[in-house]
Structure formats: structure tokens, C-alpha cells
Amino acid sequence: MKNWLKIERIPGPLASSYEKATRLAIDLYYSKVAEEILSSFRQGLMLDLGTGPGYLPIEILKRSSNIKIIGVDLSRRLIHMARENARSAGLSDRLSFEFGNSSRLRFDEGEFDMVLSTGMLHSLKQPVKMFQEIYRVLKNGGEAWIYDPARVAFYIDRDRWKASLSLRDRFSLKLFRALGLLRPIKTYNPEQVREMLTSTDFEVLSIEAQKDEIKIKLKK
Ligand SMILES: C[S@@+](CC[C@H](N)C(=O)[O-])C[C@H]1O[C@@H](n2cnc3c(N)ncnc32)[C@H](O)[C@@H]1O
């Protein structure tokens, strides 16, 4: 697909069905990733890029009181949902969400102890810019963990998800599919990621790839 045709953000009409899918992945995916992160990080300020409905930062903060997180996303609809989710979880004092683009972050150099991102890399028009921006906003010694499970559907019961969809959700999904606007899923392999990283000074801690999923751990 040509770069300019790519829709990076989750389009507004699909935000509700996406949120319902990710809600079903909390126990099977987000809580496990949260525990993995907390096995290495117990305090500080984190940035969650492409935060979506915010379920990963919520799962992290439910398990640790010494962390603050800012979630950034290009979808205003999802930012609104994420704020509601943080409020319902009673975490709004340590968890905030804002509109923003991973290729042009508003933050200063060295602001964050850790940067994380799940499920966003495959949709980016400018993935190299994202790596450069993450490098810039991380503190020296800070780490970035970028997980890209390109299909959250791996982790959910599709029948339950379908049953949870409203008529409007179904209509929007059908319409986007019919118009060919559901983007094809592309993932990067470790060699392609290493190539993108040559424009930064990141130390590569590890890059693990499985089918349709990659886990990248970097250190500034
Ligand atoms: C597949 S979702 C993953 C959401 C969440 N991290 C999760 O794991 O459920 C990808 C998210 O990245 C956001 N996104 C895409 N491109 C972005 C960009 N350039 N900057 C910030 N967010 C972006 C989308 O709007 C969407 O919410």
C-alpha cells in the first residue's frame, strides 16, 4: 500500500469495535505484558505511544503505585475512551492521555524513564521518526520496549467479540472492509528493525520475532 494512503490512527467509526476487542484481551495480553514490564521497572515516568483505549497503562498502574504514565494517541475518540477508562479505574491522578503523533512528540529531551508501545509500529508512516523521537525523550539509561502484535485478534475470543458489537460497529466494519480501508497487516522482521535503528544511538537489548509479532527492547 502506498505510504500516503495509509491510515495511521484507528478511524473514529472503528474505535468502538477496537475498544471492545482490546477489552477482551486484558487478561490474556495486557495484564501479562504489564507484569513483564513490572519485572524490570518499578518506578518513574513512562510514555505509552499509540495507547489506544489505555488498557496496558491501566494494568501497569493497578499493580504499582510508584509509576506515572502518559498515553499518547492519534485518535481523539480513543483518547476520550482511555480517559474514561482511567477514571473508572480510579487512576486519573497518575495516568493522563493526550492527542499526539509518535513522529513529532511535544516532550523535552530526556523526560521519560521508559517508553513503551504495543500494536502501533506496523501502522506507522514514519517508523524511523518514531525510533528517533523515542530516543530523544528517553533519559540516558532509559529503555524502550516496543511490542507489535499486529493482530490483537490473536488474544481474543472472536465469537464473544462479535456478540459484543453494536449494529453501528458492524456497519462501520463492513463499510471499511468493502471500501478496502481495513489496512493490510505488515510486520517488520529483526533485520528491518536493525536497519531503522541505524539512525539512532540505541543499544539493542533484544529483538524477538514470531509470526506477525515482534518484541523490541532498546536502551539509550
Ligand atoms: C492497534 S492500536 C494499539 C493500541 C494499544 N497500544 C493496544 O495495544 O491496545 C494502535 C494505536 O496507535 C495509534 N496510532 C497510530 N499511529 C500513531 C501515531 N503516529 N502516533 C500516535 N498514535 C498512533 C492508533 O490510533 C491506535 O490507537
The ligand as an ORCA input file, in Angstrom:
! r2SCAN-3c Opt
* xyz 0 1
  C      -3.550     -1.310     17.144
  S      -3.701      0.081     18.179
  C      -2.888     -0.424     19.671
  C      -3.422      0.307     20.870
  C      -2.850     -0.122     22.220
  N      -1.451      0.181     22.348
  C      -3.082     -1.569     22.407
  O      -2.121     -2.346     22.459
  O      -4.258     -1.940     22.511
  C      -2.562      1.263     17.514
  C      -2.806      2.624     18.089
  O      -1.798      3.513     17.629
  C      -2.415      4.743     17.279
  N      -1.508      5.403     16.333
  C      -1.280      5.079     15.044
  N      -0.363      5.882     14.519
  C       0.019      6.730     15.501
  C       0.956      7.787     15.567
  N       1.680      8.145     14.503
  N       1.101      8.431     16.740
  C       0.363      8.100     17.812
  N      -0.548      7.102     17.805
  C      -0.716      6.428     16.662
  C      -3.763      4.338     16.709
  O      -4.717      5.365     16.709
  C      -4.141      3.198     17.640
  O      -4.862      3.620     18.758
*
